[in-house]
Amino acid sequence: MGNGRVVLDSSAVLAMLFDEPGGEAVPALLPDCAMSTVNLAEVVTGLINHGGDPDRAVDTAAQLPVDPVAVDRDVALAAGRLRAETLRYGLSLGDRICLCLARKLELPAVTCDTMWREIDIGVDIRVLR
């Protein structure tokens, strides 16, 4: 479980899929990364929100060469608790899940969300934009 050298946030994958700034760095990370199943669901959601067909969105996410990591009790509780510490940043549940998974696996979290630069919670955060 979680063999990757980084934990990817959905924003990084969506930046790659939508050819947005920062997305060009993601393909090199994909073969050796972990991603929470919550963030994988966010990829599907982002594709649908962008006008994508739901079946195609699921297929696209399912074909990503990531190590999907189910969220366990510890990560779920830590993500809930992290809300208080990061309230001023407006982090989503998915953001907090990604950060807590990265902390648990002792891996860097990779994102395209520039506001993450401000966050200091003991996780190596790498912002691609």
C-alpha positions as CSV (number, residue, x, y, z in Angstrom):
1,M,0.0,0.0,0.0
2,G,1.3,3.4,-0.9
3,N,4.6,2.5,-2.6
4,G,4.9,5.8,-4.5
5,R,7.5,8.4,-3.9
6,V,4.9,11.1,-3.8
7,V,1.2,11.4,-3.0
8,L,-0.7,13.2,-5.8
9,D,-3.5,15.6,-5.2
10,S,-6.4,15.6,-7.7
11,S,-5.5,19.2,-8.7
12,A,-2.2,17.9,-10.2
13,V,-3.9,15.2,-12.2
14,L,-6.7,17.5,-13.4
15,A,-4.0,20.1,-14.5
16,M,-2.4,17.3,-16.5
17,L,-5.7,16.2,-18.1
18,F,-6.8,19.8,-18.9
19,D,-3.3,20.8,-20.1
20,E,-3.1,23.5,-17.4
21,P,0.1,25.0,-15.9
22,G,1.9,22.5,-13.8
23,G,0.3,19.6,-15.4
24,E,3.3,19.0,-17.7
25,A,5.2,17.7,-14.7
26,V,2.7,15.0,-13.7
27,P,3.2,12.3,-16.3
28,A,6.8,11.7,-14.9
29,L,5.3,11.2,-11.4
30,L,2.5,8.9,-12.3
31,P,4.3,5.6,-12.6
32,D,5.6,5.9,-9.0
33,C,2.9,7.7,-7.0
34,A,0.1,7.1,-4.5
35,M,-3.3,8.8,-4.6
36,S,-6.1,8.4,-2.1
37,T,-9.3,6.9,-3.4
38,V,-11.0,10.2,-2.3
39,N,-8.7,12.2,-4.6
40,L,-9.4,9.7,-7.4
41,A,-13.1,10.4,-6.9
42,E,-12.3,14.1,-7.2
43,V,-10.6,13.5,-10.5
44,V,-13.8,11.9,-11.8
45,T,-15.8,14.8,-10.4
46,G,-13.5,17.3,-12.0
47,L,-13.8,15.7,-15.4
48,I,-17.6,15.6,-15.1
49,N,-17.7,19.2,-13.9
50,H,-15.6,20.1,-16.9
51,G,-18.4,18.7,-19.2
52,G,-17.1,15.2,-19.4
53,D,-19.3,12.1,-19.9
54,P,-19.6,10.3,-16.6
55,D,-18.6,6.9,-18.0
56,R,-15.6,8.3,-19.8
57,A,-14.6,10.2,-16.7
58,V,-14.6,7.0,-14.7
59,D,-12.7,5.2,-17.4
60,T,-10.1,8.0,-17.5
61,A,-9.5,7.9,-13.8
62,A,-9.5,4.1,-13.7
63,Q,-6.7,4.0,-16.3
64,L,-4.4,6.4,-14.3
65,P,-1.2,4.5,-13.4
66,V,-1.4,5.5,-9.7
67,D,-1.3,3.4,-6.6
68,P,-4.8,4.0,-5.2
69,V,-4.8,4.0,-1.4
70,A,-8.0,3.6,0.5
71,V,-8.5,6.0,3.3
72,D,-8.3,4.3,6.7
73,R,-9.6,5.4,10.0
74,D,-6.4,7.2,11.1
75,V,-6.2,9.3,7.9
76,A,-10.0,10.0,8.0
77,L,-9.8,11.2,11.7
78,A,-6.6,13.2,11.0
79,A,-8.2,14.9,8.0
80,G,-11.2,15.9,10.1
81,R,-9.0,17.3,12.8
82,L,-6.9,19.2,10.3
83,R,-9.9,21.3,9.5
84,A,-9.3,23.4,12.6
85,E,-5.7,24.0,11.8
86,T,-6.3,24.9,8.1
87,L,-9.7,26.6,8.3
88,R,-8.2,29.9,7.0
89,Y,-7.0,28.2,3.9
90,G,-10.4,26.8,2.9
91,L,-9.0,23.3,2.3
92,S,-11.5,20.8,1.0
93,L,-11.9,17.4,2.6
94,G,-10.0,15.9,-0.4
95,D,-7.1,18.4,0.2
96,R,-6.9,17.4,3.8
97,I,-7.1,13.7,3.0
98,C,-4.2,14.1,0.5
99,L,-2.1,15.9,3.1
100,C,-2.8,13.4,5.9
101,L,-2.1,10.4,3.6
102,A,1.2,12.0,2.7
103,R,2.0,12.6,6.3
104,K,1.1,9.0,7.2
105,L,3.2,7.5,4.3
106,E,6.0,10.0,5.0
107,L,6.0,11.2,1.4
108,P,5.7,14.6,-0.3
109,A,2.3,15.8,-1.3
110,V,2.2,17.1,-4.9
111,T,-0.5,19.7,-5.9
112,C,-1.3,22.5,-8.3
113,D,-3.2,24.4,-5.6
114,T,-0.9,27.4,-5.0
115,M,-2.5,28.2,-1.6
116,W,-0.8,25.1,-0.3
117,R,2.5,27.0,-0.2
118,E,1.2,28.8,2.9
119,I,0.5,25.6,4.8
120,D,3.0,24.3,7.4
121,I,1.8,21.0,8.9
122,G,4.9,18.9,8.8
123,V,4.3,17.6,5.3
124,D,6.7,18.2,2.4
125,I,4.4,20.0,0.0
126,R,5.4,20.5,-3.6
127,V,3.4,22.9,-5.7
128,L,3.8,22.5,-9.4
129,R,2.6,26.0,-10.4
